[in-house]
Amino acid sequence: MRSAKKLSVRPDATIRQVLEIIDAGNMQIALVVEDNLLLGTITDGDIRRGFLKGKGLDDSIAGLYNPNPVKGYLSQPREDLVQLALARGVKQLPMVDDEGKLVGIEIIDDYLRVSEKPNTVVLMAGGLGTRLRPLTVDTPKPMLTVGSKPILETIIESFSRYGFRNFYLSVNYKAEKIRDYFGDGRKQGVRIGYLNEKNRLGTAGALGMLPKGMDAPIIVMNGDLLTNVNFEHLLNYHVLTGADATMCVREYEFQVPYGVVHTEGATIQSIVEKPTHQYYVNAGIYVLNPSVLDIIPSGEFFDMPQLFQTLIQTKQKICSFPIREYWMDIGQPRDFEQANSDYEEVFHV
């Protein structure tokens, strides 16, 4: 995703100003933006039609720009964005968040040419999978078959579609089964190294074993998740926000099955019948700048919540990335069954 800053104009801009931006941007489009909200798009074709109606260079673009442009959302998978653009015959897609705020622009030709990314992806695959026994007695949880292949293979393939080729797998329980299946990653068209946890190090401790000198943000993901998150958008979001660390979060809601009574002393102030509470919860996917790795103690148990709490205390910039697409944490037998039921539809196999 590219920055849209140089393509943005105010709704009261003149035609002359917009033409200068369109020519400089070399994309045949400008984005009409106010208070970070995408109001519309305007092309050289829109301006030519304005000239035919008697507009001059110093007239406002009001009434000329398209107030209902084709746009994409951060939460949409790559495949959906490509299909949308091809169906609507557009070569650029302004990208907005769920509030309609402009975050960048996607060039569809860039999508059709997937380039290899320098970033490392770390998949945490060392858990015991206790809650999934007896399925995990002889098989590590990330190697359980969902659909037609192990969970971990689906995760690697999902990243690979976005150009990620460099992987480390953090392994402990039944590590040999993971190593024997994936080897060096050649079969999957990627490169795989291993972080061997002799003792269980938690969800962040193994990151201390990564090679020094990395200079690109690192994506970390639990190896028992299935999702169709757009990992490229996640990485771009992390970079554009200037965050030191980004945590994917998911909305979780639950309903109290009773009427909740609010009191002041002995006096009842109100009764709310079966209220619903909503929270964001940790989705088990993170982006970390390499400098963050210096916080992780060597060879000690250290969880991701501890890492993020430390970052908060030291006033580092940490951001959340809400995900609303498919996400399944395969922690219990019913989750495993549901994932198998969903697999074909979600991953289009």
N, C-alpha and C positions, 0 to 999 in steps of 0.2 A: 504494500500500500504506500502510495506517495503522499507527500504533504500537499494540502490544498491551499496553503496560505497565499501563494502568489497567484492563484486563480480566483480568489474571492473578491467580490465587489459588494458595495452597499446597494440597497434597493433604490436609492436616489442618485446613483452614479449616472454620468452622461454616456451617451453612445460612444463618444470619442475615448473616454477613459476605458470603457469595456473593450473596444477594439485594440487598444494598446496592450491590455492584459491578455486578450486572446492571441495576439501576434507574438507576444513575449513568451507565453506558455506553450505555444506550438501544439495545442491540443484541440483547437477549434471550439473551445467551450470556456465559459466563465461561470462561477457559482455565486449566486446571489445569497448573501449571508448577513444576518443582523443578530447581534448578541449570541453569536456562535450557532444560531439556528439556521438550517438550510431552508431558505424561502423559495428557491427555484434555480433554474439554469437558463443560460442564454447562449446561443450559438451565433456564428456569423450569418447563418441562414435566417435566424430570427431578426437580425439587424437589417439584412437586405430587404426583408418583407416590410420592415419599418420604413425604410427609405422609399419603397413603392407607395407607402401611405402618406408620404410628405414629411417624414421626420428628418431632422437635421442632426449634425454631429454633436451639437451642444444641447440637444433635447435629452430628457430623462429616459431611462430604460423602462419606466413604469408602463405597464400594459404590453411590453414586448417580451418579457421573459416568461418562461413556462413555470407556472406555480405548482405544477404536479409532475415533477421530473421522475424519471426512473432512478431509483436509488437502492442501495444495498444496506444491510444492517450488519453490524459487527458479529452478531450471533449466527449469521448464515454460513453454512459450509461452502467451500470453494465451488463444488459442483453445482449447487443451486444458483450461485452468483453468475457462473458462466452461462448456464441455461437461461437465466433471466435476461442477460445482456444479449445473447444470440436471438432469443425470441422477440425482443423489442428492437433489435437492430442498432444497438448502441455500442460504442467502443470504449466508453469510459463510464464508470459507476461512482457517483459521489457516495461516500460511506458515512453513515450516521449511527449514533448510539440509540438506545431505546427511547431517549427523550427527544430525538430529532436533531441533536447537536452534531455538527459536521466534525468528523475526525480525520478525513483524508479522502483520497480518490484512488480507485482501482482502475488500472489500464488492462483491458481484457487480453490484449496481446501478451502482456506480462504473465497472465495466468496460463495462457496456452504454451508458454515457454517456461517450464518449471526449472529454475536454476538451483544448483546445490547451495545450501546454506552453511555458513561456517560454525553455526551453533552446535553445542553438544546437548544431547538429550540423555538424562539419567532416569532409568526406570527402576523403581524400588521393588525388587522381587524376592526378598529374603524372609518374608513373613511365614509363620507356622500354619496359618489357615485353620486354627483350632475350631472355629465355629462351623466350618464346613465339613468336619469329619462325619462319616468315614471317607468322603471323597478325597480328602487330602492326606490320608494315611500313607499312601505310596507316591503321591503326586503333589508337587508344590502348587499352591493355589493359582499362580499366574499361568501354569501349564494346563489347567483344566480346559477341556474342549467346550467352547461355546460356538454354536453354528457348526462349522466344519474344521475349526483349527483352534489351537491354544489361544487364550486371552492375550497373552504377551505378543503373539504373532500378529494379531489384529491391530494391537496398539502400534507396533513397529510399522506395519503397512500404512496405517493412518498418517503417521508422521512422514513417512517416505513420500506420500503423495504431495506433500507441501515442500519437498526438497531437502528434508532433514536426512542426513546420511551417517552422522557420527553418534554412536550410542555407547553408553555404559550401562550394564545391568548389575545392580547391587544384589548379591546372592548370599544365601546362608543355608536355609533348610532345603535339603535335596538338591543342592546346587549342581551336582553332576548331571541331573536330568535336563536342566536348562542349558548347560554347556554342551552336552551331547547333541541337543536338538539344534541349537543356533550356531555353534562353533564361532567362527569369526564374522558371521553375518553375510558371507558371500552369497549364500543361497537366497537371501532376501534382498540382495543388491545394496547392502549397507555395510558399515564397519562396526563391529561390536567388540568392546573390551569389557572386562569384568572387575567389579569391586568386591573382593572376597571378604565377607564379614566373618572372621573367626569367632567373634562374640557378637551377639546381636547389638546393633548400634543405634536402633531407633530409626525414625523416618528422615533424619537429617545427618546423623553421625557418619554414615558412609561417604558423604560428600567430601569429608576431609581427606579421603584417599585419592581424589581426582588429581591429575597431573597439574603442576604449577604452570603459570604463564598463560592461562586462557584469557582471551581478550574480547570474547563475545558473550552475551547473556546466555545462561544455561537454563534449559527447561527441565524441571523435575516432575515426575508423575508417578503415582502409585501404580504398581503393576497389576492390580486387580480391578481396574476401572475400564469400563467400556463407554466411549463417548464419541460423538462426531463434532466436537468443538473444532472450530477453524483455528488451528495452531499458528498459522501465519498471522492472522489478525491478533491473536493473543500476544505474539512477539512484537508486532508493530505497536500495539497499544502500550506495552511496557516501555518501549523506546520513546514513543511520542510523549508519554507522561513524565519522562525523566525519572522514573522510579528506580530505587535500588533493589526493590523486591516487589513482586506482584503475586497475589494469591487469587486463584479462581474461587469464586464463591457461588453458592446455589441457594435459592430461596427455599426455605423449609417452613411449612405451616402446620399447626396442629390446633384442634378444636377441643376446648374444655367441655366435657360432656354434661356439665351441670350449670345452673345459674350461679354466676359469681356475684357475691354480695360485698359491696364496698361500705365500710363503716368508719365512723369517727367516734372513737370511744365506744359506747354502747348503742349509738344512734346509727341506724341504717341510712346511708346517703343515696344509694342507688343499687339496682340489681340489673346485671347484664346477662342475658340468657345465652348460654353456650357460646361464649366469645371465641373468636379465632385469633391466634397469635402468629405473627410472621417474623422470621429471623433469617439472616444470611448465615450459612454454615460453610465450613471449609470443604472444598470439593476435591482436595488431594492433587491439585495441579498448580505448579508454581513456576515463576521466572525469576532468576537471581542474577544480579551482576556478579562477576568473578570476585570483586572485592568483598562480597558478603561471606565468601568461603573462609576468610581469615577469622571469622567469629567462631567457627565450629571447632571445638576441642578435639585434639587428635586421639583416636582410639577409645573415646568415651561415648556412652549412650547419650544421644541428643536428639530430641524430637523437633519436628517443624514448628509446633506451637512455641517451644522454647526459643527457637531461632527468631521467629517473628516478634516475640515479646522482647527479646534483646534489642532488635532493631527499633522497636517502638521506644524503648527506654533510652537508646542512644540517639534518638531523634533523626533516624534515617527516613528517607521517603519511601513509604510502602503504600501500594495501591491495591484495590480490589478489582477483579474483572468478573462481573456477573455472567454466568452462563445459563442459557435458557433452552439450549438444544438438548438432545438426548444425553443422559448421564446415568450410569448405573454402577454403584459400588457393590461388587459381588462379595458380600460379607456373610450371607446366610443362605441356606438351601433354597428358600423361596426367591431370593435375588438371582440365584443361579438358574432356576427354572424360568424366571421372567426374562432373563437375558437371552436364553435359548429361544424363547418364544418371539422375542423382538428382533433377533439378529438379522434375519433375511430382509425385513422391511427397512431397518435402519442402515445397514451396510450394503444394501443392494446387491446381494449375491444370489 
